[in-house]
Amino acid sequence: MPQVKVGSNTPVAAEAEAPVSAEVAAWRTAQKERAEAGTRAGAVARSSAAVLTYVPEGQGAVPWHQISDFRITDSLVARVNYSNGNLMLAATDFDVAGVGQTLRLARTYNSLDAPWGKVSQRWWQEYERYAQIFASEVVIYDASGGAVRFTEESNGTFTTPKGYSEDLKKNSDGTYTLTDRKSGSKDTYDANGTLTKVTDKNNGAITITQHDEGGEQKGFKVTETRSGRWVDLLKTNASQWQAKDHTGRTAVYDLNPAGDVVKTTDTEGKPTQFGYDSSRRLTKITTPEGRVTVFTYDDQNRVTSMLRATELNGSGHTGPTWTYTYDASSPSAAGTTKVTDPEQHSTSYKHDGDGQVTDVTDALTHNRTKTFDANRNVKSASDAMGVGGTGANVTTYGWDSRNNPTSAKLPTGATSAATGYQTIAGSDLPGSITTPDDEKTDYTYDTAGNTKSVAVEGTGGGNQSFEYNPATPTCQGFQGQRCKATTKMTSTKSVSTTFTYDAQGNLKTVKAPAPLGTTTYTYDALGRTETVQDARGVKVIYTYDNRDRVTQVDSSNYAKVTYSYDGDGNLKQRSDGTGVISYDFDPLSRETIRTLQDGSQTVLTYTPAGNVDTYQDPAGLTDYTWNEVNKLKSLKDPKNKITSYEYDKNDIRTTTTYPGNTVQTVTPDKSGRPEKIKATSPKGTLVDLAYDYAYTGKDEAKKDGGKIRTSTDAVSGYKTSYTYDSAGRFSYAKEEKGTTLRSSWQYCYVNRSGFGRDSRLWL
């Protein structure tokens, strides 16, 4: 196994949490009481509402914050919030297929103050989300523990907070409904603020039933009512919780005496261990394969370093380290976060007090800026080509009052637009979308918000329409599932694909237009595809492990393929009729050695920052070097021939120098698209191309588009012009030299636009 390169950066010394205010202390006490209470939970929330004035903010997945992810295993991700220093850990323990909704049991750790979880203080379950009801405000603690604050108006309606696309309504029976504008999904909270149901736009529901016993909260059961699949989380004793699904798969959570989760055992029986400091902050993760990640914090509970250890099952004292420094006095104050990688390359993120990152300066001192509108949507983005913001190329964005995107305009003028938004069953849906090349697509919807038709305007356009199950299904399954998709070929001819479902809402058959025929599907008890049989009778059988990873694919006309994984979810072996391929991974879960069927190997090593350092196979060693912002700087092949690369301030590759001193240069336009490409060698200029993106729009005005309209070669003197139909498909090209037409290409699209005819004419 190649040695892991560590780099020169080192962890920051940990600081204990600073003493908290009386206000914060009171909130934590109330949270602890609520997490432990059973049927009293609602009363606790309401009685606390009169006296509580503190609401934590900035924790969870805040939509406008800048967050960086590091994958630790296939079910655990570390998320560092550059806007305020919050460390999140996102873990998924169950992910069960449903009808219209996925049944997940997922949890989030926040290093900043967040609502207390039922299982453990800092681990918050996705279905624990609840509404805390104040006299003139309702605070929704969402799936990641974030606080979303809705102010109640004098007429009883609620104002959506800036940056969010959700609507809260109090119902006549005292319950509350929170509707997501993007998906139409609705959360229902009872009068005490407890989540009871999640309903999709087609009335499919996930129900949440609380386990209360003797005034103690002992968990909950979530059920996807259409399929009947469920996951049950239950406290088994003072130091252990268990989660089990309807097939018997079980995950276990073990606690220390303080109530922190110190070990989780997944549905394959693989343990992940967690360590904590005296402030109950998570400091160490040891994965099932013994891979170690270590965190430190400052006195404000902001993460200050992350170390990925080189030693399995070790103390975690050595390894590539990322550090995070803050000049803001607190997580809610304006300031700058500096992120430094293991090679001491730093990027600075300047943010305001709301966490909007307005200015980013990378390790090469290239600077990019953003502005935001009143609803925290990005209004403009300036690239790094300017100095101090002056002379930069600016992309602008438009939004409506409900946070729906309405336009995007590139620095060169190319503009896309979305218009005609309508709110249907709570979700906001566009009536039409127009590309920078004047290609317009119109959409219609049914009363649930399902797409009813898609029509591309113009002679080259097409039309598709869709039919769905009504309340009383016509293609089996459930309401809202698609029964038919029809493509209009001509004014007199259409073709359709039809769908049927089984009693649990699984897709059973897909009947495509002739000559394709019918494909049939079956499923296992977890809703995973078990068999697929096409119209030829070819059948493929799938097998899975308890973590939903495919372990075998068996086909009637191909050799069986099997897969095996390590405890962290990395693919360790693949075998088929040709033999076995095995994979080895380093302590950071990066592939290092691949052994092929014939015994030959490829070997990868990595730089401290995580870029590929060398690649070796039977042909020899290839060596890579990288610049300060992780762009490839040079490549030395097995024959010691070097290819080098240069970039502009936007990190767009502008120069490639090959071993024979052939040089390719690319001149990007202000939108980052190739404007010129030139290749030279010691023998002279090989090619010198210029590209133009302008076209004449429907309004006869000259416009900047997104497609190449002409390319001109200064070496040959040839100019090629490109034409597209109204659907944006390439339809015609002609090559000219001066006024002489040399050749042309025409493409005609028939049937389902999948058949093309090349009637090339050589003149």
CORJOLIN-V779704 format. One record per backbone hydrogen bond with DSSP energy under -0.5 kcal/mol. CO is the residue of the C=O (numbers start at 0). NH is the residue of the N-H. E is the energy in kcal/mol with one decimal. If there is no record, write none. Layout:
# CORJOLIN-V779704
CO NH E
CO NH E
This chain:
# CORJOLIN-V779704
5 320 -0.5
20 24 -2.6
21 25 -2.3
22 26 -1.9
23 27 -2.6
24 28 -2.1
25 29 -2.2
26 30 -2.4
27 31 -2.5
28 32 -2.1
29 33 -2.4
30 34 -2.7
31 35 -1.6
32 36 -1.4
35 216 -1.9
37 40 -2.0
39 43 -2.6
40 44 -2.5
41 45 -2.6
42 46 -2.8
43 47 -2.1
44 48 -1.2
45 49 -0.7
47 50 -1.1
47 51 -2.8
59 61 -1.7
61 64 -1.3
64 66 -0.7
65 81 -2.4
65 82 -0.7
67 79 -2.9
69 77 -3.3
72 75 -0.7
74 91 -2.0
75 71 -2.5
75 72 -1.9
76 89 -2.8
77 69 -3.0
78 80 -0.6
78 87 -3.2
79 67 -2.8
79 81 -0.8
80 83 -0.8
80 84 -2.8
84 302 -2.6
85 80 -2.6
85 87 -0.6
86 110 -1.5
87 78 -3.4
88 90 -0.6
88 108 -2.2
89 76 -2.2
90 92 -0.5
90 106 -2.6
93 104 -2.2
95 102 -3.2
97 99 -0.8
101 103 -1.0
102 95 -3.1
103 105 -0.6
104 92 -2.9
104 93 -1.3
105 125 -3.0
106 90 -2.8
107 123 -2.7
108 88 -1.5
119 116 -1.0
119 122 -0.5
120 116 -1.4
121 109 -1.0
121 123 -0.7
122 119 -0.7
122 124 -0.5
123 107 -2.3
124 127 -2.0
125 128 -0.9
128 194 -0.7
129 131 -0.5
129 140 -2.8
130 132 -0.6
131 133 -0.6
131 138 -2.7
135 151 -2.4
136 133 -3.2
137 139 -0.6
137 149 -3.0
138 131 -3.4
138 140 -0.6
139 141 -0.8
139 147 -2.7
140 129 -0.9
141 144 -1.8
144 114 -0.6
145 141 -2.5
145 147 -0.6
146 148 -0.6
147 139 -3.0
147 149 -0.6
148 150 -0.5
149 137 -2.6
150 158 -2.6
152 155 -1.9
156 152 -3.4
157 159 -0.5
158 150 -1.0
160 163 -1.6
164 180 -2.5
166 178 -2.9
167 157 -0.6
168 170 -0.5
168 176 -2.7
170 173 -2.0
174 170 -3.2
175 188 -2.9
176 168 -2.1
176 178 -0.6
177 186 -2.9
178 166 -2.3
178 180 -0.6
179 183 -2.4
180 427 -3.0
184 179 -2.8
185 198 -3.0
186 177 -2.7
187 195 -3.0
187 196 -1.3
188 175 -2.6
189 192 -2.2
192 130 -2.7
193 189 -2.6
195 207 -2.3
196 187 -3.0
197 205 -2.6
198 185 -3.0
199 202 -1.8
203 199 -2.9
204 224 -2.2
205 197 -2.6
206 208 -0.5
206 222 -2.2
207 209 -0.5
208 220 -2.6
209 211 -0.8
210 217 -3.4
212 215 -1.2
214 37 -1.1
215 212 -2.6
215 217 -0.6
217 234 -2.1
218 210 -3.0
219 232 -3.1
220 208 -2.8
221 230 -2.4
222 206 -2.4
222 224 -1.0
223 227 -2.4
223 228 -0.6
228 223 -3.0
229 245 -1.4
230 221 -2.8
231 233 -0.5
231 243 -2.4
232 219 -1.2
233 235 -0.6
233 241 -2.9
236 239 -1.4
238 254 -2.6
239 235 -1.8
239 236 -1.9
240 252 -3.0
241 233 -3.2
242 250 -2.9
243 231 -3.3
244 247 -1.8
248 244 -1.9
250 242 -3.0
251 264 -2.6
252 240 -2.4
253 261 -2.4
253 262 -1.5
255 258 -2.1
259 255 -2.1
259 261 -0.7
261 273 -2.5
262 253 -3.2
263 265 -0.5
263 271 -2.9
264 251 -2.1
265 268 -2.3
269 265 -2.7
271 263 -2.6
272 285 -2.7
274 282 -3.0
274 283 -1.4
276 279 -1.9
280 276 -1.9
282 294 -2.6
283 274 -2.4
284 292 -2.1
285 272 -2.8
286 289 -2.2
289 312 -3.6
290 286 -2.6
291 308 -2.3
292 284 -2.6
293 306 -2.8
295 303 -3.0
295 304 -1.1
296 14 -2.5
297 300 -1.8
298 17 -2.6
301 297 -2.1
303 323 -2.5
304 295 -1.6
305 321 -2.6
306 293 -2.5
306 308 -0.7
307 319 -0.7
310 313 -1.2
317 309 -2.2
319 307 -2.5
321 305 -2.7
322 339 -2.5
324 337 -2.6
329 332 -1.7
334 350 -3.0
335 326 -1.5
335 337 -0.5
336 338 -0.6
336 348 -2.9
337 324 -2.2
337 339 -0.5
338 346 -2.4
339 322 -2.3
340 343 -2.2
341 7 -1.3
341 8 -1.9
343 345 -0.5
344 340 -2.5
346 338 -3.0
347 349 -0.5
347 360 -2.2
348 336 -2.7
349 357 -2.2
349 358 -1.4
350 334 -2.0
351 354 -1.8
354 356 -0.6
355 351 -1.7
355 357 -0.7
357 369 -2.1
358 349 -3.4
359 367 -2.7
360 347 -2.9
361 364 -2.1
365 361 -2.4
367 359 -3.1
368 381 -2.8
370 378 -2.8
370 379 -1.3
372 375 -1.9
374 162 -0.6
376 372 -2.5
378 396 -2.6
379 370 -2.2
380 394 -2.7
381 368 -1.5
382 385 -0.6
385 387 -0.5
386 389 -1.7
388 391 -1.0
389 386 -2.4
392 382 -2.5
394 380 -2.5
395 408 -2.9
397 405 -2.8
397 406 -1.2
399 402 -1.7
403 399 -2.2
405 417 -2.1
406 397 -2.6
407 415 -2.3
408 395 -2.1
409 412 -1.9
413 409 -3.0
415 407 -1.8
416 433 -3.1
418 430 -2.2
418 431 -1.9
421 423 -0.7
421 428 -2.4
423 426 -2.2
426 423 -2.8
426 428 -0.5
428 421 -2.2
430 442 -3.0
431 418 -2.3
432 440 -2.6
433 416 -2.6
434 437 -1.7
437 439 -0.7
438 434 -2.3
439 456 -2.6
440 432 -2.3
441 454 -2.6
443 451 -3.1
443 452 -1.4
445 448 -1.6
449 445 -2.2
451 465 -2.6
452 443 -1.8
453 463 -2.7
454 441 -3.3
454 456 -0.6
457 460 -1.3
461 455 -2.7
462 487 -2.8
463 453 -2.6
464 485 -3.0
466 482 -3.0
466 483 -1.6
468 479 -2.4
470 472 -0.8
474 500 -1.5
475 474 -0.5
477 480 -1.8
480 468 -2.6
482 498 -2.6
483 466 -2.5
484 496 -2.6
485 464 -2.5
485 487 -0.5
486 488 -0.7
486 494 -2.3
487 462 -0.6
492 488 -2.1
492 489 -2.1
494 486 -3.1
496 484 -2.6
497 510 -2.7
499 507 -3.1
499 508 -1.3
501 504 -1.9
505 501 -2.2
507 520 -3.0
508 499 -1.8
509 511 -0.8
509 518 -2.6
510 497 -2.1
511 516 -0.6
512 515 -1.9
516 511 -2.5
518 509 -2.4
519 532 -2.7
521 529 -2.9
521 530 -1.3
523 526 -2.0
525 96 -1.1
527 523 -2.2
529 541 -2.9
530 521 -1.9
531 539 -2.7
532 519 -2.9
533 536 -1.9
537 533 -2.1
538 555 -1.8
539 531 -2.1
540 553 -2.8
542 550 -2.9
542 551 -1.5
544 547 -1.6
548 544 -2.0
550 562 -2.7
551 542 -2.2
552 560 -2.8
553 540 -3.4
557 554 -0.6
560 552 -3.0
561 574 -2.3
563 571 -2.7
563 572 -1.6
565 568 -1.9
567 73 -1.9
569 565 -2.3
571 582 -2.6
572 563 -2.0
573 580 -3.3
574 561 -2.5
575 578 -1.4
578 575 -2.3
580 573 -2.8
581 594 -2.5
583 591 -3.1
583 592 -1.2
585 588 -2.4
589 585 -2.4
591 603 -3.1
592 583 -2.7
593 595 -0.6
593 601 -2.1
594 581 -2.1
595 598 -2.0
599 595 -3.1
601 593 -2.5
602 615 -2.5
604 612 -3.0
604 613 -1.0
606 609 -1.8
610 606 -3.2
612 623 -3.0
613 604 -2.1
614 621 -3.1
615 602 -2.7
616 619 -2.4
619 616 -2.1
621 614 -2.6
622 635 -3.0
624 632 -3.0
624 633 -1.5
626 629 -1.7
630 626 -2.6
632 644 -2.7
633 624 -2.3
634 636 -0.6
634 642 -2.8
635 622 -2.7
636 639 -2.5
640 636 -2.7
642 634 -2.7
643 656 -2.5
645 653 -2.4
645 654 -1.5
647 650 -2.0
651 647 -2.0
653 665 -2.8
654 645 -2.4
655 657 -0.6
655 663 -2.8
656 643 -2.2
657 660 -2.3
661 657 -3.2
662 664 -0.5
662 679 -2.7
663 655 -2.6
664 677 -2.7
665 667 -0.7
666 674 -3.2
666 675 -1.6
668 671 -2.0
672 668 -3.0
674 690 -2.6
675 666 -3.0
676 688 -3.3
677 664 -3.3
678 685 -3.0
678 686 -1.5
679 662 -2.9
680 683 -2.4
683 680 -2.8
686 678 -2.7
687 713 -3.2
688 676 -2.2
689 711 -2.6
691 708 -3.4
691 709 -1.4
692 704 -1.8
694 696 -0.6
694 702 -3.4
696 699 -2.1
700 696 -3.1
702 694 -2.5
702 704 -0.5
708 721 -3.1
709 691 -2.2
710 719 -3.1
711 689 -2.0
711 713 -0.7
712 716 -2.4
716 737 -0.5
717 712 -3.0
718 720 -0.5
718 735 -2.9
719 710 -2.3
720 733 -1.9
722 730 -2.9
722 731 -1.8
724 727 -2.2
728 724 -2.5
730 746 -2.9
731 722 -3.2
732 744 -3.0
733 720 -2.6
733 735 -0.5
734 741 -3.1
734 742 -1.4
735 718 -2.9
736 739 -1.9
738 740 -0.6
739 736 -2.4
739 741 -0.6
741 762 -1.4
742 734 -3.1
743 760 -2.0
744 732 -2.4
745 758 -1.9
747 749 -0.5
747 756 -1.0
749 752 -1.5
749 754 -0.9
753 755 -0.5
754 749 -1.2
756 747 -0.9
756 758 -0.9
757 759 -0.8
759 761 -0.5
760 743 -1.7
760 762 -0.6
